[in-house]
Amino acid sequence: MTYLIGILGLLVVFGLAYLASNNRKKIKYKPIAIMVVIQLLLSALLLNTKFGFVIINGIASVFGKLLEFANEGVAFVFGGLANKGEAPFFLNVLLPIVFISVLIGILQHFKILPFIMKWIGLVLSKINGMGKLESYNAVASAIVGQSEVFITVKKQLGKLPPNRLYTLCASAMSTISMSIVGAYMTMIEPKYVVTAIVINLFGGFIIASIINPYTVPDEEDILVVQEEKQTFFEMLGEYIMDGFKVAVIVGAMLIGFVALMAAIDGLFEMIFGLSFQHILGYLFSPIAFIMGIPASEIITAGGIMATKLVTNEFVAMMSLSDIASTLSPKTVGIVSVFLVSFANFSSIGIIAGAVKSLHEKQGNTVARFGLRLLYGATLVSVLSAIVVSFIL
């Protein structure tokens, strides 16, 4: 029964993507089939094998140690601010982003990350049937983030047609930034974070290949990566401030969104006797069902999924961590994978703003296909969750 629901889920996701396709005749089915198989194999490897257990434990240990180092800096500046035995979210989860951002900056400065991103992207381009730029951008988005990635390709940004620009933006929205992986790992299990990062990479190409199919001519398949020349200490200062800005912005968004959700919930309970999240749960329950979540938990899971879409993944992860003990391990795993991406309404503005700051005309183009972008990125999250449901 589990596999039948999973197959039904795949058909629904592909069908929804097909309905939104702008050129159905150009869809390349072979690369899509290959990437779905790769997603299944990677999920099985990471979640069901000893080798995968060792890899995920190793990654979790590295980020655990990095968070310890980060907390040394946080404690030095904010030590004594928290009450004994309490762990404020901003201090323990968000501020460590500053240190992770610095490490990314150092790896960027010494051209370690650009080398990795470029060559992994080239390998991916052989699999996904898309251009080198699209493949590089997907890898880079998962490392440097959905805003910063466009800086690295700004030389080509103004020359891209809308269909290629859509794929770049879809990749940015479907992945996450490496700087906040540690923060995610404090709220959901590391194995689901790592698995989602890996399979979302392919999921972004799968959905984009259906919604937005095209072939890049060889003469246009060129990758030009922008590298800013800075001294080591200029770079350090920039990445420290960037990391702090991310922490503060996420913190501000959480204050606003959590408070707004509480107010809306209170209003709905007064009028309808049900919370807003509970009503959203009913709306999203069919999606939760095709993702393989047990019928008794689809409303609860649907509410968390909807919360991510209308607010952001941090708010949804906090909701999940609060009730995880009341849900089955399978539901927790599937929902956790669904949550690991930037697919929400606020990301439309973030991505459009990032592109507009580099090229105004292209930024307006992104704003015009913003809802279609969110539609595709949400399907990527649903697809990843369905793939994982076959394994759990």
C-alpha positions in Angstrom: 0.0 0.0 0.0 2.9 2.4 0.9 4.4 2.0 -2.6 1.1 2.4 -4.3 0.5 5.7 -2.5 4.1 6.7 -3.3 3.6 6.0 -7.0 0.2 7.9 -7.0 2.1 10.8 -5.3 4.7 10.8 -8.1 2.1 10.8 -10.8 0.2 13.7 -9.1 3.4 15.8 -8.8 4.4 15.1 -12.4 0.9 15.8 -13.5 0.7 19.1 -11.7 4.1 20.1 -13.2 2.9 19.0 -16.6 -0.2 21.2 -16.4 2.0 24.2 -15.7 4.5 23.4 -18.5 5.2 26.1 -21.0 6.4 23.7 -23.7 5.3 20.1 -23.3 6.8 19.0 -26.6 10.3 19.8 -25.3 10.2 17.8 -22.1 13.1 15.4 -21.9 11.8 12.3 -20.2 15.0 10.2 -20.0 17.0 12.7 -17.8 13.9 13.0 -15.5 13.6 9.2 -15.1 17.3 9.0 -14.4 17.2 11.7 -11.7 14.2 10.1 -10.0 16.1 6.9 -9.7 19.2 8.8 -8.4 17.0 10.4 -5.8 15.7 7.0 -4.6 19.2 5.5 -4.5 20.6 8.5 -2.6 17.7 8.4 -0.1 18.2 4.7 0.5 21.9 5.2 0.9 21.7 8.0 3.4 18.7 6.7 5.4 19.0 2.9 5.3 22.6 2.0 5.2 25.5 1.9 7.6 27.6 3.9 5.1 24.9 6.6 5.1 24.7 6.5 8.9 28.5 7.2 9.1 28.2 10.0 6.5 25.4 11.8 8.3 26.9 11.3 11.7 30.1 12.7 10.4 28.4 15.8 8.9 26.3 16.2 12.1 29.4 16.0 14.2 31.2 18.6 12.1 28.3 21.0 12.4 27.9 20.2 16.1 31.6 21.1 16.7 31.2 24.3 14.6 28.2 25.3 16.7 30.3 24.8 19.8 32.9 27.1 18.5 30.3 29.6 17.5 28.8 29.5 21.0 32.2 30.5 22.4 31.8 33.8 20.5 28.2 34.2 21.4 28.9 33.5 25.1 31.7 36.1 25.2 29.4 38.8 23.9 26.1 37.8 25.5 27.2 35.7 28.4 24.9 36.1 31.4 22.1 37.5 29.3 20.1 34.2 29.4 18.6 32.8 32.6 20.3 29.6 33.9 18.9 26.5 32.2 17.3 28.5 29.4 18.4 28.5 25.8 17.2 31.6 23.9 16.5 30.8 20.2 18.3 33.9 18.9 21.5 33.2 20.9 21.7 29.4 20.4 20.3 28.9 17.0 20.5 32.1 14.9 23.8 33.8 16.1 26.0 30.8 15.3 25.1 31.6 11.6 27.7 34.4 11.9 30.5 31.9 12.4 29.3 29.5 9.7 29.1 32.5 7.3 32.8 33.3 8.1 33.9 29.8 7.3 32.0 29.9 4.0 33.8 33.2 3.3 37.2 31.7 4.0 36.5 28.7 1.7 35.3 31.1 -1.0 38.4 33.4 -0.6 40.8 30.5 -1.1 38.8 29.3 -4.1 38.0 26.0 -2.5 34.2 26.3 -2.8 34.2 27.8 -6.3 36.3 24.8 -7.5 33.9 22.3 -5.8 30.8 24.1 -7.1 32.1 24.4 -10.6 33.1 20.7 -11.0 30.0 19.2 -9.3 27.9 21.5 -11.6 29.7 20.2 -14.7 29.0 16.6 -13.6 25.4 17.4 -12.9 25.0 19.1 -16.4 25.8 15.7 -18.0 22.9 14.1 -16.0 20.2 16.7 -16.1 20.4 17.7 -19.7 20.5 21.4 -18.8 23.2 24.0 -19.2 26.5 24.3 -17.2 25.3 27.6 -15.7 22.0 26.0 -14.4 23.9 23.1 -12.8 26.6 25.4 -11.2 23.9 27.7 -9.9 22.0 24.8 -8.2 25.1 23.6 -6.4 26.1 27.2 -5.5 22.6 28.0 -4.2 22.9 25.1 -1.8 26.2 26.4 -0.4 26.2 30.2 -0.5 22.4 30.9 -0.4 19.5 32.1 -2.5 20.5 35.7 -2.6 24.3 35.5 -2.7 24.4 33.0 -5.5 23.3 35.6 -8.1 26.3 37.7 -7.4 28.6 34.8 -8.6 26.8 34.8 -12.0 26.0 38.5 -12.4 28.1 38.8 -15.6 25.7 36.5 -17.4 22.5 37.6 -15.6 21.5 40.3 -18.1 22.0 38.0 -21.1 19.7 35.2 -19.9 16.3 34.6 -21.5 13.3 34.2 -19.1 13.2 30.4 -19.3 16.9 30.0 -18.1 16.4 32.7 -15.5 13.4 30.8 -14.1 15.5 27.7 -13.7 18.2 29.6 -11.8 15.6 31.1 -9.5 13.8 27.8 -9.0 17.1 26.2 -7.9 17.7 29.0 -5.5 14.3 28.6 -3.9 14.4 24.8 -3.8 17.6 24.6 -1.8 19.0 26.1 1.4 22.1 28.0 2.4 24.9 26.1 4.1 25.2 28.9 6.6 21.9 27.9 8.2 22.2 24.1 8.1 23.5 24.1 11.7 20.4 26.0 12.8 18.1 23.5 11.1 20.0 20.6 12.7 19.1 22.0 16.2 15.3 21.7 15.3 15.0 18.6 13.2 17.1 15.4 12.8 20.4 16.0 10.9 19.8 12.9 8.6 16.7 14.5 7.2 18.4 17.8 6.6 21.3 16.2 4.7 19.0 13.9 2.7 16.8 16.8 1.7 19.7 19.0 0.6 21.0 16.2 -1.7 17.7 15.1 -3.3 16.3 18.7 -3.6 19.3 19.4 -5.9 17.9 16.8 -8.4 14.3 17.6 -7.6 14.8 21.2 -8.7 16.0 20.0 -12.1 13.2 17.4 -12.4 10.4 19.9 -11.9 12.1 22.7 -13.9 12.6 20.2 -16.8 8.8 19.6 -16.9 7.5 23.1 -16.1 10.2 25.0 -18.1 11.8 22.6 -20.6 14.4 24.0 -23.1 17.7 23.1 -24.7 20.7 25.3 -24.3 22.7 25.6 -27.6 26.4 24.7 -27.3 27.5 28.2 -28.2 25.4 29.6 -25.3 26.4 26.9 -22.8 29.1 29.0 -21.1 29.8 29.4 -17.4 31.4 32.7 -16.3 31.8 32.9 -12.5 32.2 36.4 -11.0 35.0 36.5 -8.3 35.3 39.7 -6.3 38.9 40.7 -5.5 39.2 41.4 -1.8 41.9 41.2 0.9 41.5 38.4 3.5 40.4 40.8 6.2 38.0 42.7 3.9 36.4 39.3 3.2 36.2 38.4 6.9 34.5 41.7 7.7 32.0 41.3 4.9 31.0 37.7 5.8 30.8 38.5 9.5 28.3 41.3 8.7 26.5 39.2 6.2 26.0 36.4 8.7 24.8 38.8 11.4 22.4 40.4 8.9 20.9 36.9 8.1 20.6 36.1 11.8 18.9 39.4 12.6 16.6 39.2 9.5 15.5 35.7 10.3 15.0 36.7 13.9 12.8 39.7 12.9 10.8 37.5 10.5 10.2 35.0 13.2 9.0 37.6 15.7 6.6 39.0 13.1 5.4 35.7 11.7 5.0 33.8 15.0 3.2 36.8 16.5 0.9 37.1 13.4 0.2 33.4 13.4 -0.7 33.5 17.1 -3.0 36.5 16.5 -4.7 34.8 13.5 -5.0 31.5 15.4 -6.7 33.4 18.3 -9.1 35.1 15.9 -10.0 31.9 14.1 -10.6 30.1 17.4 -12.9 32.9 18.6 -14.9 32.8 15.3 -14.8 29.2 14.1 -13.6 27.3 17.2 -10.6 26.0 15.2 -7.1 27.4 14.8 -6.0 28.8 11.5 -3.2 26.1 11.3 -5.9 23.4 11.8 -8.0 24.8 9.0 -4.9 24.9 6.7 -4.2 21.3 7.8 -7.5 20.3 6.2 -6.6 22.1 3.0 -3.2 20.5 2.7 -4.2 17.0 4.0 -4.6 15.6 0.4 -1.0 16.6 -0.3 0.1 15.1 3.0 -1.7 11.8 2.0 0.0 11.5 -1.3 3.3 12.1 0.5 2.8 8.9 2.3 1.8 10.2 5.7 -0.6 8.0 7.7 -4.2 9.0 7.4 -4.6 9.7 11.1 -1.8 12.4 10.9 -2.5 14.1 7.6 -4.3 17.1 9.1 -1.6 17.8 11.6 1.1 17.4 9.0 -0.8 19.5 6.5 -1.0 22.3 9.0 2.8 22.3 9.4 3.4 22.2 5.7 1.0 25.1 5.1 2.7 27.1 7.9 6.0 26.8 6.0 4.4 28.0 2.8 2.7 31.1 4.3 5.5 32.0 6.8 8.9 30.2 6.5 10.6 27.0 7.3 11.9 28.1 10.7 8.4 28.7 12.0 7.2 25.4 10.6 10.2 23.5 12.1 9.5 25.0 15.5 5.9 23.8 15.2 7.1 20.3 14.2 9.6 20.1 17.0 6.9 21.0 19.5 4.7 18.1 18.5 7.2 15.6 17.0 6.8 13.2 20.0 3.1 12.8 19.2 3.7 11.8 15.6 4.9 8.6 14.0 8.6 8.5 13.0 7.6 8.2 9.4 5.5 11.3 9.5 8.3 13.3 11.2 10.8 12.1 8.6 8.6 13.0 5.6 7.5 16.4 7.0 11.1 17.2 8.0 12.3 16.6 4.4 9.5 18.7 3.0 10.5 21.7 5.3 14.1 21.8 4.2 13.9 24.4 1.4 13.2 28.1 0.9 9.8 27.5 -0.9 7.6 30.1 0.7 5.9 33.4 -0.2 8.6 35.6 1.4 11.3 34.0 -0.8 9.7 35.5 -4.0 10.5 38.9 -2.7 14.0 37.9 -1.5 15.0 36.4 -4.9 13.4 39.1 -7.0 15.1 41.7 -4.9 18.5 40.0 -5.1 18.3 39.8 -8.9 16.9 43.4 -9.2 19.8 44.7 -7.2 22.2 43.3 -9.9 20.0 43.9 -13.0 16.7 45.8 -12.7 15.1 44.5 -15.9 15.7 40.8 -14.9 14.5 41.5 -11.4 11.2 42.7 -12.8 11.0 39.5 -14.9 11.5 37.4 -11.8 8.8 39.3 -10.0 6.4 38.6 -12.9 6.8 34.8 -12.6 7.1 34.8 -8.8 4.0 32.7 -8.1 4.9 30.2 -10.8 8.3 30.0 -9.2 6.8 29.2 -5.8 4.5 26.6 -7.4 7.5 24.8 -8.9 9.6 25.0 -5.7 6.8 23.6 -3.6 6.4 20.7 -6.0 10.1 20.0 -5.5 9.5 19.8 -1.7 6.6 17.5 -2.2 8.6 15.3 -4.6 11.5 15.0 -2.2 9.0 14.0 0.6 7.4 11.4 -1.6 10.8 9.9 -2.6 11.7 9.6 1.1 8.4 8.0 1.9 9.5 5.0 -0.2 12.5 4.5 2.0 11.1 5.2 5.5 
